[in-house]
Amino acid sequence: MAAAAGSAATLYACGITPYDATHIGHAATYIAWDLLVRAWRDAGHQVTYVQNVTDVDDPLLERAARDGEDWRELAAREIARFRGDMEALRVLPPTYYVGAVEALPVIERLNALLAGHGALYDLEGDTYFTRSADPSFGAVSGLDAATMIELSAERGGDPGRPGKKDPLDPLVWLAPRPGEPSWPSGFGPGRPGWHVECAAIATEYLGVTFDVQAGGTDLIFPHHEMSASHARVALGDRARPGEPVFARRYVHAGMVRFGGEKMSKSLGNLVFVSTLLADGVDPMAIRLATLAHHYRQDWDWTEAGLAAAQARLDRWRAAWAAASRPPSQPFPPTSSALSASSASLAPSGPPVPSGQSVLTAVRDRLADDLDAPGALAVIDTWADGAGSVPGPSDAALVGDTIDALLGVRL
């Protein structure tokens, strides 16, 4: 995920569908990408970070209908909650935060390019992408067709729909359904498919080729596979020689479990950031609880894990406060015996790493595939001895490192 110092660094992260936001799974994922953005900026890169929000889609409309609420009001409320939660967790905002409704003209342009390459077909008013138009289909996930079909059925696809040329062909434009919103387009009135939304937004704001596509492991297939396939077919003739179309690299965050099961809307076992904050939990403890796990790792959210994060935060804050105090002015010794006695009372403990060594070590850990647990261990080592030898200038550098690179406010 590195780039030459001073060069541009580009990131596209798949955003939320705005209902049931923001749960700890969301928080862990976006904190991970926040670490990447912070590391890139620290390395001198000019970062462009784009995140979408799928503010019209089946799950949102279904939730609004269930609750008897206007889907636009539901989306606006959940987006505002998500942004507030991200701010509390000190997640830096993306350069561009783009909604699907806002991006409808961009999506239609990409669909027109797909149509121009003969990659779309009509099925009862709906418009599908034919995956056979992309010889590289499957390159992102590396899955066999049977597994793809199974996952497509589980994750919002319709592989069993009669009349499709291939079970894996995804929708790019959905004709109007009774009681659902629609917009005019060259493909008739309707609304966009999910995969083409991200393909269009990513390439519109970041170009045909960008550095990193990020999301949860549950997005590898079908979402990232389909988005990349759309881009390859629509924009393959625009890539520079030797460069891939779409992302140079993909990064995927593990799933967060609760009670031993994946935290998900369908299971109803979500832990919400807003609820934790309302209960008085320090947002920095929430952030540290997620950083204690490598972003690729599946892990369990527990009360014990949150308590450990709060204890770590308290220890860091106490060490930083102690290390920031100016040393007391010593009285001049009056005798050799007093000097010996004073020496015996001198603070003892592990050697305190210098601020510069802490900064270097944290940078090294983040450069190693965003090794957040390793970076936290560096600060733990510093905190273990920081109170014994006050050093205001080093404490300031360590505090800045914790703040700027880990996003934790002491």
GUDRENTI-916564 format. One record per atom (N, C-alpha, C): residue in one letter; x, y, z. Coordinates in steps of 0.2 Angstrom, whole numbers, plus 5000, padded with zeros to 4 digits. Atoms other than C-alpha are relative to their C-alpha. Layout:
BEGIN
aXYZ/...
This chain:
BEGIN
m500449945000/m500050005000/m500450065000/a499649955000/a501550114999/a500050044993/a499949965006/a501850254986/a500650045001/a499449965000/a503350364982/a499850065004/a500149954996/a503550504995/a499850064996/g500349945004/g502550664989/g499649984995/s500550025006/s501550564976/s499350005003/a500750004999/a499750554975/a499849935003/a500350074998/a498850404985/a499350015000/t500750005001/t497150364981/t499649945003/l500450054996/l495850264991/l499350004998/y500750015000/y494050204988/y499849955005/a500350044995/a493150135002/a499250005000/c500850015001/c491350065000/c499750025007/g500349974994/g490250155012/g499449965002/i500650034997/i488650115022/i499450014995/t500749995002/t486850085016/t499750035007/p500149974993/p486150205029/p499349985003/y500550024995/y485050105040/y500449965005/d499650044995/d485650025057/d500750025000/a499449985000/a487150135057/a500150045007/t499450035002/t488450145065/t500149945005/h499850054995/h488849975073/h500849995000/i499350014999/i490549915079/i500349974994/g499750035006/g490849815063/g500250064995/h499849945004/h490749985053/h500650035003/a499449964997/a491850075066/a500649964999/a499450035001/a493149945065/a500350004993/t499850005007/t493249945046/t500250074998/y499849935002/y493250135044/y500650035004/i499449984996/i494550155058/i500649974997/a499550035004/a495650035048/a500250044994/w499849965006/w495550145033/w500350075002/d499749944997/d495850295044/d500749995001/l499250024999/l497550215049/l500450014994/l499750005006/l497950195031/l500150084998/v500049935002/v497550385027/v500550035004/r499549964996/r498550445042/r500749984999/a499350025001/a500050335038/a500250034993/w499849975006/w500050395020/w500150085001/r499949924999/r499850585025/r500750015004/d499450004996/d501250555038/d500649994995/a499550025005/a502350485023/a500150064995/g499949955005/g502050645013/g499650004994/h500450015006/h500750585001/h499450055000/q500649965001/q499350684994/q499449964999/v500550055000/v497850584998/v499450024998/t500749995002/t496250574989/t499649945002/y500450064997/y494950464999/y499350024998/v500750005002/v493250434991/v499649945004/q500550054997/q491850345000/q499350024998/n500749995002/n490150314994/n499549995006/v500650024996/v488450305003/v499549974996/t500550025005/t487150194995/t499350025003/d500649974997/d485650304999/d499449984996/v500650035003/v484450204988/v500249934999/d499950075002/d484450014988/d499449965004/d500550044997/d483349874993/d499950005007/p500050004993/p483849855011/p499750065003/l500249934998/l483550045014/l499250004999/l500749995001/l481850045006/l499649955004/e500350054996/e481349885015/e499950025007/r500049984993/r481749955032/r499550065000/a500549955000/a480850115028/a499349984999/a500750025001/a479250025022/a499849965007/r500250034994/r479349915038/r499850045005/d500149954995/d479450065049/d499550054999/g500449955002/g478250165039/g500350075000/e499649945001/e479550305036/e500250014993/d499749985007/d480050405021/d500749985000/w499350025001/w481650325014/w500550055000/r499549945000/r482450495012/r500150025007/e499949984993/e482150535030/e500449955004/l499650054997/l482850375036/l500750004998/a499349995002/a484350395025/a500450065003/a499649944997/a484750565031/a500150005007/r499950014993/r484550525049/r500649955001/e499550054999/e485650375048/e500750024997/i499449975003/i486950465037/i500350055006/a499849954995/a487050605050/a500349975007/r499750044995/r487250475064/r500749974999/f499350035002/f488650395055/f500550055000/r499549955000/r489550555052/r500250025007/g499949984994/g489350605070/g500449945004/d499650054997/d490050435076/d500750004998/m499449995003/m491450445064/m500450055003/e499649944997/e491950615071/e500249985007/a499850014993/a491850555089/a500649955000/l499550055001/l492950405084/l500750034997/r499549965003/r494150535076/r500249974993/v499950025007/v494050455059/v500050064995/l499949945005/l494650585046/l499549994995/p500550015005/p493250625034/p500349994993/p499850005006/p493450575016/p500150064996/t500049945004/t493950695003/t499350014996/y500650005003/y492350654994/y499649955003/y500550054998/y490850575001/y499450014996/v500450005006/v489650534987/v499449955001/g500650045000/g487850474988/g499849974993/a500250035006/a487150354975/a499550054996/v500549965003/v485650474971/v500450064997/e499649945003/e486950624969/e500449974994/a499650025005/a487950514957/a499649974994/l500450045005/l486550454946/l500250024993/p499749995007/p487250554930/p500749964999/v499450045000/v488950474934/v499949934998/i500250075001/i488150304935/i499749994993/e500350015006/e487150324919/e500650014994/r499550005005/r488750374909/r500449945000/l499650075001/l489650214914/l499549954997/n500550055003/n488050114910/n500050014992/a500049985007/a488150204893/a500649974996/l499450035003/l489950144890/l499949935000/l500150085000/l489449964895/l499649984994/a500550015006/a488049974882/a500450004994/g499649995006/g489250034869/g500549954999/h499650065001/h490349884872/h499649944999/g500450055001/g488849774870/g499949955006/a499950044994/a488949714888/a499350005004/l500650004997/l487149754893/l499449974996/y500650025003/y485449674890/y499450015004/d500649994997/d483649694894/d499649945002/l500450064998/l482649574904/l499350035004/e500649984997/e480849624907/e500050085003/g499949934998/g481349814908/g500650015005/d499349994996/d482849784920/d500649994995/t499450005004/t484549804913/t500649965004/y499550044997/y485849674916/y500750014996/f499350015003/f487749664913/f500249934999/t499850075001/t488349504905/t500749995001/r499350014998/r489849444913/r500549974995/s499650035005/s490449354898/s500450054996/a499749955003/a490949524891/a500750015003/d499349994996/d492449524904/d500449935000/p499650064999/p493749384901/p500349995006/s499650014994/s494549424917/s499550005006/f500450014994/f492949404928/f500249945004/g499850054995/g493349314944/g500750015002/a499349994998/a495149384945/a500050035007/v499949974994/v494749484961/v499949945006/s500250054995/s493949334971/s500449944999/g499750075001/g494749184963/g499549945002/l500550064998/l493149084967/l499849964994/d500350035006/d492348954956/d499350025000/a500749985002/a490648974948/a499549985005/a500550034995/a489748864961/a500050045006/t500049964993/t490348964976/t499850074998/m500249935002/m490049134966/m499250005001/i500750015000/i488249074964/i499750005007/e500250014993/e488049024982/e500050075003/l499949944997/l488749194988/l499550054997/s500449955004/s487749294975/s499350005003/a500650014997/a486149224982/a499950025007/e500049984993/e486649255000/e500050085001/r499849935000/r487149434996/r499750054996/g500449955003/g485849524987/g499949984992/g500050015007/g486049444969/g499349964999/d500650035002/d484749354959/d500249944995/p499750055005/p485649204951/p499449954998/g500650045002/g483949104950/g499550034996/r500549965004/r483049234940/r499949974993/p500050025007/p482349154924/p500150054995/g499949955005/g482849234908/g500750035000/k499349975000/k484649284913/k500449964996/k499650035004/k485949244901/k500549965004/d499650044995/d487049184916/d499850025007/p500349994993/p486549164934/p500450065003/l499649954997/l487949284939/l500050074997/d500149945003/d487449424928/d499750055005/p500349964995/p487149574939/p499650064997/l500449945002/l485849714938/l500450075000/v499849945000/v486449884933/v499550065000/w500549955000/w484849974931/w499349965001/l500650044998/l483249914940/l499350054998/a500649975002/a481549964932/a499650025006/p500449984995/p480250044943/p499649955003/r500450044997/r479349944956/r499550045004/p500649964997/p477649994964/p500350035007/g499949964994/g477950124978/g500750015002/e499349995000/e479850134975/e500250064996/p499749945004/p480850284969/p500349984994/s499650025006/s481450294952/s500250074997/w499749945003/w482350424941/w500049984992/p500050015007/p482350454922/p500749984998/s499350015002/s483850384912/s499949974992/g500050035007/g484250324894/g499849935000/f500350075000/f483750144900/f499350005003/g500750004998/g482050204905/g500050025008/p500049984993/p481550254923/p500249945004/g499850054996/g482250164937/g500550025005/r499549984995/r483650164950/r500649954998/p499450045002/p485450094949/p500149945004/g499750054996/g486249934954/g500550025004/w499549994995/w487449924968/w500750004998/h499350015002/h488949864960/h500250064995/v499849945005/v488949994945/v500050065004/e500049944996/e488650124958/e500850025002/c499349994997/c490450104966/c500450004994/a499549995006/a491250074949/a500050064997/a500149935003/a490550234942/a500350055005/i499849944995/i490950344958/i500849995001/a499250014999/a492750264960/a500350034994/t499649985005/t493250294943/t499950084998/e500149935001/e492450464941/e500450055004/y499649964996/y493350534956/y500849995001/l499350024999/l494950434956/l500449984993/g499750025006/g495250394938/g499949924998/v500050075002/v495350234928/v500349955005/t499650044995/t496650164940/t500250045006/f499949974994/f496850204958/f500349955005/d499650044996/d497850134972/d499749945004/v500350054995/v496750044985/v499250004999/q500750014999/q494949974985/q499949975007/a500050024993/a494449945003/a499349985002/g500750024998/g492949855011/g500149945004/g500050064996/g492449715022/g500149934996/t499950065004/t492849535017/t499449974997/d500750025003/d490949505014/d499950044993/l500049975006/l491249624999/l500449984994/i499550035005/i492549524990/i499649984994/f500550035005/f491149434981/f499350015003/p499949985007/p490049494973/p500250074999/h500049935001/h490249674976/h500750024996/h499449985003/h492149704972/h500149974994/e499950035006/e492149574959/e499650034994/m500449975005/m490749654950/m500250074998/s499849935001/s491249834952/s500650004995/a499450005005/a492949794944/a499949974993/s500150025007/s492249694930/s499650054996/h500449945003/h491049844926/h500650044997/a499549955002/a492549954925/a500549984995/r499650035005/r493649834915/r499750014993/v500350005007/v492349824901/v499950074998/a500249935002/a491850004901/a500650044999/l499549955000/l493550084903/l500749974998/g499450035001/g494849954898/g500450034995/d499649975005/d495350054883/d500350065002/r499849934998/r495750204893/r500649995005/a499550014995/a497050124905/a500750014997/r499449995003/r498850164903/r500349934999/p499750065001/p499950024897/p500349975006/g499750034994/g500449904911/g499650015006/e500449994994/e499149974923/e499449965000/p500650035000/p497649884929/p499450054999/v500649964999/v495849954927/v499849995007/f500250004994/f495149994943/f500650005005/a499550004995/a496149954959/a500649964999/r499450045000/r497949914960/r500149955005/r500050044994/r497649834977/r499450005003/y500650004996/y496249774987/y500149985007/v499950014993/v496149775006/v499349985003/h500750024997/h494749685016/h500149995007/a500050004993/a494349705034/a499649935002/g500350054998/g493849555044/g499350015003/m500649994997/m492149525052/m500050015008/v500150004993/v491649575070/v499449965002/r500550044997/r490749445080/r499750035006/f500249994993/f489649465095/f499649945002/g500350064997/g489149315106/g500249944995/g499850065004/g490149205094/g499750004993/e500350005007/e489149255078/e500250074997/k499949945003/k489549375065/k499550065001/m500449954999/m488849545069/m499750034994/s500349985006/s487549585056/s499350025001/k500749975000/k485849675053/k499549945000/s500550065001/s485049505048/s499949975007/l500050044994/l485449425065/l499850045006/g500349964995/g484949575075/g500550015006/n499550004994/n486549565086/n500550064999/l499649955002/l487249735082/l500150045007/v499849954995/v488249845095/v500150074997/f500049945003/f487950025091/f500550055003/v499549954997/v489350165093/v499650055004/s500449954997/s487950285097/s499849985007/t500350034994/t487250175111/t500650005005/l499450004995/l489050155119/l500150075002/l499849934998/l489350345118/l499450035005/a500549974995/a487650385126/a500049975007/d499850034993/d488150265140/d500650025003/g499449974997/g489650365143/g500749974999/v499450035002/v490950255135/v500550054996/d499549965003/d492550355130/d500149984993/p500050025007/p492550355111/p500849984999/m499350025001/m494450335112/m500149935003/a499950074998/a494250175122/a499749954994/i500350045006/i493050115107/i500549994995/r499550015005/r494450155095/r500549955002/l499550054998/l495750065105/l499849935000/a500350075000/a494649915107/a500049974993/t500050025007/t494549905088/t500849994998/l499350015002/l496449935085/l500449955004/a499650064997/a496949795097/a499949944995/h500150065005/h496449675082/h500350034993/h499849985007/h497349675065/h499450004996/y500649995004/y496149735052/y499749944996/r500250065004/r496149575042/r499749945005/q500250054995/q495649475058/q499350005001/d500750004997/d493949415063/d500150005007/w499949994993/w493649455081/w499350015003/d500649994996/d492349465095/d500050065004/w500149954995/w491749615103/w499749985007/t500250024993/t491649595122/t500050055005/e499949954995/e491449695137/e500750005003/a499450014998/a493049625143/a500550044996/g499549975005/g493949685127/g499950085001/l500149924999/l493149865130/l500350025006/a499649984994/a493749865148/a500750004999/a499350005001/a495449815143/a500350064996/a499949945004/a495449955130/a500050075005/q500149944996/q494850085143/q500650005005/a499450004996/a496250025155/a500750024997/r499449985004/r497550045141/r500050074999/l500049935001/l496950215138/l500250045006/d499849974994/d497050265156/d500750005002/r499350014999/r498750195157/r500450054996/w499649955005/w499350295142/w499950075003/r500149934998/r498550455149/r500450025006/a499649994994/a499350435166/a500750014999/a499349995001/a501050405159/a500250064996/w499849945003/w500950545147/w500050065004/a500149944995/a500350665161/a500750005004/a499450004995/a501850605172/a500650024996/a499549995004/a503050615158/a500150084998/s500149935002/s502450795153/s500250055006/r499949954994/r502750865171/r500850025000/p499349985000/p504350965172/p500349965006/p499750034994/p505650875184/p500150055005/s500049964994/s505650945202/s500850035000/q499349984999/q507151055205/q500349975006/p499750044994/p508350955217/p500350055004/f499649964996/f509051035232/f500749985000/p499350025001/p510951035232/p500249965006/p499850044994/p511650895243/p500450035005/t499649974994/t512350945260/t500649955002/s499450044998/s513450785262/s500049944996/s499950065004/s514050625254/s499549955002/a500550054997/a512850525265/a499350014997/l500749985002/l511350625259/l500049984992/s499950025007/s511950605241/s499849934998/a500150085001/a512050415243/a499249985001/s500650024998/s510350415251/s499550024994/s500449985005/s509550515237/s500049964994/a499950055005/a510350405224/a499649945001/s500350064999/s509550255232/s499250014999/l500749995001/l507850335230/l499850024993/a500149985007/a508050375212/a499549954996/p500450055003/p506650305201/p500349954996/s499750065003/s506950135194/s499449974995/g500550035005/g506050035180/g500349994994/p499750025007/p506249985162/p500250074997/p499849945003/p507150115151/p499550024996/v500549975003/v506050235143/v500250024993/p499849995007/p506150235124/p499950084998/s500149935002/s506450405116/s499450014996/g500649995004/g505050495108/g500249994992/q499950025007/q505950475091/q500049934999/s500050075001/s506150295093/s499349975000/v500750025000/v504350275097/v499650024994/l500349985006/l503850375082/l500249954994/t499850055005/t504950265071/t499749945000/a500250074999/a504350105078/a499250004998/v500750005002/v502450155076/v500050014992/r500050005007/r502850205058/r500149934997/d499850075003/d503650035055/d499549955001/r500650054999/r502149945062/r499550014995/l500549995004/l500950035052/l500249994992/a499850015007/a501950015036/a500049924999/d500150075001/d501849825039/d499349985000/d500750025001/d500049805033/d499650025006/l500449964995/l499349925046/l500049955006/d500050054994/d499949815061/d499850055006/a500249964994/a498949915074/a500149975006/p499850024994/p499149795088/p500850015002/g499349994998/g501049805086/g500150075001/a499949934998/a500949995086/a499750025007/l500249994993/l499949985102/l500549985005/a499550034995/a501249875110/a500650055000/v499549954999/v502550015106/v499950055005/i500249954995/i501550135116/i500049975007/d500050034993/d501350015130/d500750005003/t499350004998/t503249995131/t500250065003/w499849944998/w503450175132/w499650025007/a500449994994/a502050195145/a500249975006/d499850044994/d502750065156/d500650035004/g499549964997/g504250175160/g500050075000/a500049935002/a503750345155/a499950045007/g500149964994/g503250405173/g500650005004/s499450004996/s504950365180/s500550054999/v499549955002/v505950485170/v499750064996/p500449955003/p505050645166/p500450034994/g499749975006/g505450725149/g499550034995/p500649965004/p504250855142/p500149994993/s500049995007/s504950865125/s499949934997/d500150065003/d504950675122/d499249985001/a500850014999/a503150665130/a499650034994/a500349965005/a502650795117/a500049964994/l500050035006/l503250695103/l499649935000/v500450064999/v502450535109/v499350015000/g500749985000/g500850625112/g499850014993/d500149995007/d500950685094/d499949944996/t500050065004/t501250515087/t499449965002/i500650044998/i499850435097/i499450044996/d500649965002/d498650575091/d500050004992/a500049995008/a499250595072/a500049934997/l500050065003/l499550415068/l499549955002/l500550054998/l498450315079/l499350035001/g500749975000/g497050445080/g499750005007/v500250004993/v496950435099/v500150065004/r499949944996/r496750585109/r500149995008/l499850024993/l497550575126/l499750065005/
